[in-house]
Amino acid sequence: MLHPLRLLFFVCCTLAAGALTAQDDEGLIFLNNPSFEDLPRNSQPPRGWTNCGAPGETPPDVHPDPEKLFKVGMKAQHDNTFLGMVTRDTETWESVGQQLAQPFVAGQCYRFDVQLARSLTYLSMSRMTGQPTNYVTPSRLRVWGGYSVCDRAQLLGSSGLVHNPKWKQYNIKLSPEDDFTHIIIEAYYPEAILLATNGNVLVDNALPLTPIDCNNEADMFPAVAMEDTPAPTNPDDDIETREIPERRKVNPGKTTAPPNAFVPKAPQEPTVRLGKTEAILKEGEVFTVENIAFKSNSAELEEESEDALQEIVGFLKENDNVIVEIGGHASRMATNYFATDLSSNRAKTVVSYLKRYNIGFERLLAKGYGKSKPVCLDDTKDCNRRNQRVEVKILKIRKTK
């Protein structure tokens, strides 16, 4: 039996150690399965994480690739497996989410430390071309906060472009404005991109979210130097200077055109009209088609939509070299899940209609945007009607022979 004084000393030490541990962990937010451990598998997120990608698209993968379909040759940075997510040329991207062990604190910033890499090989089929494609364009990792699974209420932070083919620790600053209970991480395009590209981001060993001072940038960098991080260099040091040779004098026997000489202009590109939109036929152009109506809370077309649908049929037959996206948009009054599901089903209904008129399926892509892209924010019936719309976007113009 312990002496009473020794027993008292032992209890005090135990309580002090527990208090120290609690103090060290105070404010940390722990993730469920932060190392993305699971059986390697395709198109299924790791345990503890929910697929939050676009409806109708495949979920992310758990690597190393078990069937060697994607040819991703990376080994896990931590333990056995890691997460692989892609961006696509169809303007869809992969993401996963989960409920946090404890919510964010509004106004409190956090540092998210995570291992990221880019695989130099990530083979998959492209729905745009129908051909095998290497999804290797550098992408970034974005982090969202929300109130339920897959709810994107606020973009909390983003990494830089992930170029590195070896694992590297990235530090992402998160700035929640509310007590969000859920988190989403997703692969995303370069911010300045004009067209969607096929890329990938590999993710492993996410550390607990650490509270930091929002105004102290020093908190963004851990005390231990990160591996494979090159020392900063001045790009001007790599500039080579050389003497510029003297320009040759103009032959005095030849005359140059006067400053006001007529210079023929390049011919203007032809414009096309669809719905109430008149624009140049080019990739990325969006045409809003009026008067396509559906029954309330349904994907069933109203009879009054026939003329507008026939206009799309005529447009696609006249321009038989274009590949288009049929985009469905929903009212702001619906919930996020219902709006996304309804807009997707309505877009698929329009695609099904067009196929009946011998418009090839390879030229049509249905996509539901939910209520993410409203054209107005007024709480009126007219604004609600305008937001529930169908758009035709030119994804690609195939070269004619």
C-alpha positions in Angstrom: 0.0 0.0 0.0 1.3 3.5 -0.9 2.2 5.9 1.8 -0.4 8.7 2.1 2.1 11.4 1.1 3.3 9.4 -1.8 -0.3 8.7 -2.9 -1.1 12.4 -2.7 2.0 13.2 -4.8 1.0 10.6 -7.4 -2.5 12.0 -7.7 -1.3 15.6 -8.1 1.1 14.5 -10.8 -1.6 12.6 -12.6 -4.0 15.6 -12.5 -1.3 18.0 -13.7 -0.3 15.7 -16.6 -4.0 15.4 -17.6 -4.5 19.2 -17.4 -1.3 19.7 -19.6 -2.6 17.3 -22.2 -6.0 18.9 -22.3 -4.3 22.3 -22.6 -2.2 21.1 -25.5 -5.3 19.8 -27.3 -7.5 22.8 -26.5 -9.1 24.2 -29.6 -7.9 21.5 -31.9 -10.4 20.0 -34.3 -9.8 16.3 -35.1 -10.9 14.7 -38.3 -12.3 11.2 -38.7 -9.9 9.0 -40.6 -7.5 11.9 -41.5 -5.0 9.5 -43.2 -7.7 8.2 -45.6 -7.1 4.6 -44.6 -9.3 1.9 -46.2 -9.2 -0.9 -48.7 -7.8 0.4 -52.0 -10.7 0.8 -54.3 -12.0 2.8 -57.2 -15.0 5.2 -57.2 -15.7 4.9 -53.5 -14.5 7.4 -50.8 -12.6 6.1 -47.7 -14.5 5.3 -44.6 -15.5 8.3 -42.5 -15.8 10.5 -45.6 -18.9 11.1 -47.8 -18.8 11.7 -51.6 -19.8 15.3 -52.3 -19.2 15.3 -56.0 -21.5 16.2 -58.8 -24.6 14.0 -59.3 -24.0 11.3 -62.0 -20.2 11.5 -61.7 -18.0 8.9 -60.1 -16.8 9.4 -56.5 -13.1 9.8 -55.6 -10.7 6.8 -55.3 -8.7 5.2 -52.5 -5.1 4.5 -53.7 -2.8 2.8 -54.4 -4.9 1.8 -57.4 -5.9 -1.8 -56.8 -6.6 -2.7 -60.4 -3.9 -0.4 -61.8 -6.5 1.2 -64.1 -5.4 4.8 -63.4 -1.6 4.0 -63.4 -1.1 6.1 -60.2 2.3 4.9 -59.0 2.5 6.9 -55.7 2.9 5.3 -52.3 1.1 6.6 -49.3 2.9 9.3 -47.3 1.4 8.0 -44.1 0.3 4.4 -43.3 -1.1 2.4 -46.3 -3.6 4.4 -48.4 -4.4 7.9 -49.6 -7.2 9.8 -51.4 -7.2 10.7 -55.1 -9.5 13.3 -56.5 -9.8 14.7 -60.1 -11.1 17.8 -61.9 -12.8 17.2 -65.3 -13.1 19.0 -68.6 -16.9 18.8 -68.0 -16.7 21.4 -65.2 -17.2 18.8 -62.5 -14.8 17.9 -59.8 -14.5 15.4 -57.0 -14.9 16.2 -53.3 -15.5 14.5 -49.9 -16.9 15.7 -46.6 -17.6 14.8 -43.1 -19.1 16.0 -39.8 -16.5 17.5 -37.5 -15.8 16.1 -34.0 -16.5 19.7 -32.7 -17.6 22.7 -34.7 -15.5 25.6 -35.9 -15.6 28.7 -33.7 -16.8 31.7 -35.7 -14.1 34.3 -36.1 -11.3 31.9 -35.0 -8.8 31.1 -37.8 -7.3 27.6 -38.2 -4.3 26.1 -39.9 -5.0 23.0 -41.9 -1.8 20.9 -42.4 -2.1 18.2 -45.1 0.2 16.2 -47.4 -0.6 16.9 -51.1 0.9 15.7 -54.4 0.2 15.4 -58.1 0.4 12.1 -59.9 2.1 12.4 -63.3 -0.2 9.7 -64.6 -3.9 9.5 -63.8 -5.7 7.7 -66.7 -9.4 7.8 -67.2 -12.1 8.3 -69.8 -13.1 11.8 -70.8 -16.9 12.3 -71.3 -16.1 15.2 -73.6 -14.1 13.2 -76.1 -15.0 9.6 -75.3 -11.3 8.8 -75.3 -8.8 7.8 -72.6 -7.3 10.9 -71.1 -4.4 11.7 -68.7 -5.8 13.8 -65.8 -2.6 15.6 -64.9 -3.2 19.3 -65.0 -2.1 20.9 -61.7 -5.1 21.6 -59.5 -5.6 23.0 -56.0 -7.3 21.8 -52.8 -10.2 23.9 -51.5 -11.8 23.6 -48.1 -15.5 24.5 -47.3 -17.5 24.8 -44.1 -21.2 24.0 -43.9 -24.1 22.9 -41.6 -24.7 19.4 -43.0 -23.0 16.8 -45.2 -21.9 18.3 -48.5 -23.3 21.7 -47.6 -21.0 24.5 -49.1 -21.9 27.5 -46.9 -18.5 29.2 -47.0 -15.2 28.7 -48.8 -12.8 28.6 -45.9 -9.5 28.4 -47.7 -7.5 27.1 -50.6 -4.0 25.7 -51.3 -1.8 26.9 -54.1 -1.5 24.8 -57.3 -0.2 21.4 -56.5 2.7 20.8 -59.0 4.9 18.6 -56.9 5.0 14.9 -57.9 6.3 14.0 -54.4 4.5 14.4 -51.2 4.7 17.9 -49.6 3.1 19.4 -46.6 0.8 22.3 -47.4 -0.5 24.8 -44.8 -4.0 26.2 -45.6 -5.4 29.1 -43.6 -9.1 28.6 -42.7 -11.2 31.6 -41.7 -14.8 30.4 -40.7 -17.4 33.2 -40.2 -19.8 30.8 -38.4 -19.8 27.8 -36.2 -19.8 25.3 -39.1 -20.3 21.7 -38.1 -19.1 20.0 -41.3 -16.1 20.2 -43.7 -15.6 19.5 -47.4 -12.3 19.1 -49.2 -12.3 19.2 -53.0 -10.0 19.2 -56.0 -10.4 22.4 -58.0 -9.2 24.2 -61.1 -6.6 27.1 -61.2 -8.4 30.3 -60.3 -7.5 32.1 -63.5 -8.6 29.2 -65.8 -10.9 30.0 -68.7 -11.8 26.4 -69.6 -12.2 23.4 -67.4 -9.2 20.9 -67.4 -8.5 17.4 -66.4 -6.3 17.4 -63.3 -5.7 15.5 -60.0 -4.8 16.1 -56.4 -3.6 13.3 -54.1 -4.3 13.8 -50.3 -2.9 12.1 -47.2 -2.1 12.6 -43.5 -4.4 15.6 -42.7 -3.4 16.8 -39.2 -5.9 18.3 -36.6 -7.1 21.8 -37.4 -5.0 24.1 -35.3 -6.3 27.4 -33.9 -4.1 30.3 -35.0 -4.1 34.1 -34.7 -5.8 35.5 -37.8 -3.4 38.4 -38.0 -0.2 36.6 -37.3 1.2 35.0 -40.6 4.0 33.4 -38.6 1.4 30.9 -37.2 0.9 29.6 -40.8 4.3 27.9 -40.8 5.3 25.0 -38.4 8.4 25.2 -36.3 10.0 22.2 -38.1 11.0 22.9 -41.7 8.9 21.0 -44.3 10.6 18.3 -46.4 11.2 19.0 -50.1 10.6 22.7 -49.7 13.2 24.6 -51.8 14.9 27.7 -50.3 13.4 31.0 -51.7 15.3 32.4 -54.6 15.3 35.6 -56.6 14.1 34.9 -60.1 16.1 37.9 -61.4 19.3 36.1 -60.6 18.6 33.6 -63.5 18.2 36.4 -66.1 21.0 36.4 -68.7 21.9 39.7 -70.3 23.4 40.1 -73.8 24.2 42.9 -76.2 21.5 43.7 -78.7 22.8 43.9 -82.2 22.2 47.2 -84.1 19.1 47.2 -86.3 19.7 47.2 -90.0 18.8 50.5 -91.7 15.8 50.6 -94.0 16.7 50.5 -97.7 16.2 54.1 -98.9 15.1 52.8 -102.2 12.0 51.3 -100.7 9.0 53.3 -99.3 7.0 52.5 -96.3 3.2 52.8 -96.0 2.0 56.1 -94.6 0.6 56.1 -91.0 -3.0 56.6 -92.2 -2.8 53.8 -94.9 -5.8 51.6 -95.1 -5.3 48.3 -93.2 -8.0 45.6 -94.0 -9.8 44.4 -90.9 -10.1 40.7 -90.1 -13.6 39.4 -90.9 -15.9 39.4 -87.9 -17.0 36.0 -86.5 -20.6 35.1 -87.4 -23.1 35.4 -84.6 -25.9 33.0 -83.9 -29.1 33.3 -81.9 -30.7 30.9 -79.5 -33.5 31.9 -77.2 -33.0 35.6 -76.4 -29.3 35.3 -76.6 -27.3 36.5 -79.7 -23.6 35.8 -79.5 -20.6 34.5 -81.3 -20.5 30.7 -81.7 -17.5 29.9 -79.6 -16.5 27.5 -76.8 -17.7 28.6 -73.4 -20.6 30.7 -74.7 -23.9 30.3 -72.8 -27.3 30.8 -74.4 -30.4 31.2 -72.1 -33.5 29.5 -73.6 -36.7 31.1 -72.4 -40.1 29.5 -72.2 -39.0 26.0 -71.1 -41.4 25.2 -68.3 -41.8 22.2 -66.0 -44.6 21.1 -63.8 -44.2 22.2 -60.2 -41.5 20.3 -58.3 -41.2 17.9 -61.2 -39.0 17.2 -64.2 -42.0 16.7 -66.4 -42.2 19.2 -69.3 -45.2 21.5 -69.8 -46.7 21.5 -73.3 -45.9 25.2 -73.8 -42.2 24.2 -73.9 -42.5 22.6 -77.3 -41.5 25.7 -79.4 -38.4 26.5 -77.3 -37.3 22.9 -77.4 -37.7 22.8 -81.2 -35.5 25.9 -81.4 -32.7 24.0 -79.6 -33.2 21.1 -82.0 -32.9 23.4 -85.0 -29.8 25.1 -83.5 -28.1 21.7 -83.0 -28.9 20.4 -86.4 -27.7 23.7 -88.1 -24.5 23.6 -86.0 -23.8 19.9 -86.1 -20.2 20.3 -85.1 -20.9 21.6 -81.5 -20.9 19.6 -78.3 -23.2 21.3 -75.7 -24.1 21.2 -72.0 -27.7 21.4 -71.1 -27.7 23.2 -67.8 -30.6 23.1 -65.4 -31.1 25.9 -62.8 -33.5 25.9 -59.8 -35.2 28.4 -57.6 -33.5 29.9 -54.6 -36.5 28.9 -52.5 -35.7 25.2 -52.6 -33.2 23.4 -50.3 -29.7 22.8 -51.6 -30.2 19.0 -52.1 -33.6 19.3 -53.6 -32.5 22.1 -56.0 -29.5 20.2 -57.2 -31.5 17.0 -57.7 -34.4 18.7 -59.5 -32.2 20.8 -61.8 -30.2 17.8 -62.8 -33.3 15.7 -63.6 -34.8 18.6 -65.6 -31.6 18.9 -67.6 -31.7 15.1 -68.3 -35.3 15.5 -69.4 -34.3 18.1 -72.0 -31.4 15.9 -73.2 -33.8 12.9 -73.6 -36.2 15.1 -75.7 -33.3 16.2 -78.0 -32.2 12.6 -78.5 -35.6 11.8 -80.0 -34.7 14.1 -82.9 -31.4 12.2 -83.8 -29.1 14.5 -81.8 -26.3 12.2 -80.9 -25.8 11.5 -77.2 -22.1 12.2 -77.6 -23.0 15.8 -78.3 -25.1 16.3 -75.1 -24.2 16.6 -71.5 -26.8 17.2 -68.8 -25.8 19.1 -65.7 -27.8 20.4 -62.7 -26.5 23.6 -61.1 -29.2 23.7 -58.4 -29.5 27.3 -57.1 -25.8 28.1 -57.3 -26.0 30.5 -60.2 -29.1 32.8 -59.7 -29.7 35.6 -62.2 -31.6 37.7 -59.6 -32.0 37.7 -55.8 -35.4 39.3 -55.4 -38.1 37.5 -53.4 -40.7 37.7 -56.2 -42.5 35.3 -58.5 -40.8 36.9 -61.6 -37.3 36.4 -60.1 -38.2 32.9 -59.1 -39.3 32.1 -62.7 -36.1 33.6 -64.2 -33.9 31.5 -61.9 -35.7 28.3 -63.0 -34.2 28.2 -66.4 -32.4 26.0 -69.0 -29.2 27.1 -70.6 -27.2 25.7 -73.5 -23.4 26.1 -73.1 -21.0 25.4 -76.0 -18.5 23.0 -74.6 -16.5 22.2 -77.7 -16.6 23.0 -81.5 -15.3 20.0 -83.5 -13.2 20.7 -86.5 -15.0 20.0 -89.8 -13.2 18.1 -92.6 
